Amino acid sequence: MVPIEVVWLIIVLLFGLIGVVRGFLKELGVTTVMVIMLFAVTFFEGKITPTLMRVAVRVAPNDAATLQAAFWVVLIAVTAFVSYQGQTLAFEGSAVKGALGVFFNLATGLVNGYLIAGSIWYYLDRLGYPLLNISRDALSPTARQLVALMPPQLLAPFLLYVAVFLIFMRVVR
């Protein structure tokens, strides 16, 4: 079995490649949407979680954690899909050429991969990995350290400021 941190890293790297192909101006639009979604989730989580728990207990009393995990994973995945699909919230401007342009494209793609895959990993860990049927005890020391660095936990105090900054940069350009 492949360690979860390797799977996470592969997903983040795939998003980095997507960023290289799409360009950082389009990727910044995805970053903006994901940061706003994460801010909303962390801000309203205190109200969402009890309601979600009540519904999960009624619908599937023996699998409440599985339903909760599925809710968070689907929410993050749908937000990511919508932000990548169709007409995107692309930033204005011209693409940077050469190696610097590739670096910007790769960096924004990696950030988006971190936001998306890291948020999913955070919620799976918080609920005890009910969708993966693994236990926290099976995680490597590296995985345990990385979970503490996932976006909802690490960036929560700063998400509003990052969202305002990204929106400001979108409007000003």
Secondary structure, 3 states (H helix, E strand, C coil): CCCHHHHHHHHHHHHHHHHHHHCHHHHHHHHHHHHHHHHHHHHHHHHHHHHHHHHHHHHCHHHHHHHHHHHHHHHHHHHHHHHHCCCCCCCCCCCCCHHHHHHHHHHHHHHHHHHHHHHHHHHHHHCCCCCCCCCHHHCCHHHHHHHCCCHHHHCHHHHHHHHHHHHHHHHHC
